[in-house]
Amino acid sequence: MIAAVVLAAGAATRYGAPKQRAFLPAVLAALDGIERVVVVQGAYELEAPGAHVVDCPSWQDGPGASLRCGLTALPQEVTHALVVLADGPNLDRRAVQRLLANRDAGAIVSASYDGNRSHPVVLERSVWGDIPDEGARALEPVLVDCSDLTPPGDVDYR
């Protein structure tokens, strides 16, 4: 089984408001068809219709802490977790499908756009215990070219 983890726990200090609330609906729409979606909240309470919202009290320890909270909330039958950011409003369903189709290329598989690593990322269960506080970005992935698609973006400022 494949599940999705949406990281939405940050304080959005550079943005100046809970940007997760503004961008989460678009991100969730791109995950349509994934049976289990977990949204990790921290600094702000969130509503995510159709998803399971998980509170992460240790969100301030870094994105790895939030990711670990999300992974821990997944049922035992989940073999792969698709990881996306709540502040990536241009997440393309085709990138999601491409990463899922290539999930067995490595334990960590990441989208790349013009050679730059980005999201989504797929994590095989075998690496879930290896997530450091700085997040999966600290781990070496197999890159899947998504240069023909629009990158998901990462909104930090209004």
N, C-alpha and C positions, 0 to 999 in steps of 0.2 A: 504494500500500500504506500502511496505517496501522499504527503501532507505538505501544507505551506505554512511557513512562519513569517508573519509580517512584523518587523521591528518598528515599534511606534512608541517607545518609552521615553525618549529624550525630552529635555526641557524647552527646546526650540528657542534658546536665548538670543541667537543671532537673528532669528525671524521676528521675535517680539510677541508671539502669540502661539497657541497650540496648533501648529501647522498640520499636525496629524489629522485633526478634525476636518480640515479643508481638503486634504489630498487623499485620505483613506478610501473614500468611496470609489475613486477612479482606480486605485490600486486593487481593491477587492473585485471590481468588475473584470480586471484583466486575469483574475484567478478563477473565473467562472469555469466550472467543470472539475475543479479539484475538490475531492470529497471532504477533506478535513482541513480547515483553515484556522490557525491560531493567531490572534493579534496580541502582541505583548505591550501592555500599557505600564507606565511608571509615573512620570511627572503629572500626567493628566488622566482622568477617567475618560474612557472612550466608549462609543457605541459602534458596534460593527455587526449589523444585521447579517445573519447567515454564517457568522464566524464565532468561534469560542474566544472570549477575551480573558487573558491571563494577566494577573497583577504581578509585577516584578519589583519587590521591595529593594533589591540591590541594583537597580538600574543605573545609579550614579557611579557604579564601579566600572562602567564602560559598556560598549556594545556587545562584548562577549558575555557579560553577565545577563544582558537582556536575551541574547540568543540562547544561552543555557536555560533560562526560564522557559522559553518557548519550546525548546526541544524536550525538556522534562515533562511538559504537558501533553506530549504526543503519546498515543496508545502504542503498546508493544508491537503491534503488527505493522507499524510504519517502518519501512526499510530506507526511505529517502525523504529528506526534507528540502523543499524548495524555499529559499530564503529571499525575501524582498524587503525593501525599505518603504515605510509609509509615506515618505516625502519624495518618492519617485513617481510623480503623477503621469508620466508618459510611458509607463511600463506597457510594453507591447505583448499581447497574448501570443503572438508568433514567437517572441523570444522565450516566453514561458514554455511553449510547446517544443521549441528547438532544444532547450536545455533538458527537458524531461526525456526527449527522444535520445539524447546523448548521455543520460545519467550514468550509464555503465562504462563510460570512457575513463573514469577515475573515481577515487573516493571523494574528491572535491572537483566539481565542474562549474566553471564560471563563464558568463557571457563576456565577450570582448567586443568593443566598438572601435574600429580603426586602430587595433592593437592595444587598446586601453582596457584593463580589467574593470568590470562593473557588475551590475546585477541583471538578472537573477543569478543565484548560486544554488547548486544542488549539493547537499551533503549526505553521503552514505552514513548509515547509523554507526559504522565502525569508527568514525572520526568524531562523533559527538562529544566524547569525553576529552578530546584534545583542544577544545575551543579556549583560547586564552582571553584575558580581559579585553584586549584590543579587537577581538572578534575574529571571524574566519579570514579576514583580510591578511592576517599574519601567517596563514597556511598557503602552501603552494597548490594552485589548481591546474587542471587541464582546461585550456581555454577553448571556447566554442565561438567561432566568428559570427557575430550578429551585425556586422558593419552595414548590411543592407537595410537595417531597421533603425528607428529612432531610439537613442539611448533613453533610459527611464528618467534621467534627470536627477537632481539632488537639490531641492529648493532650500536655501539657507536664509535668503533675504526676501522681504516683500517688495 
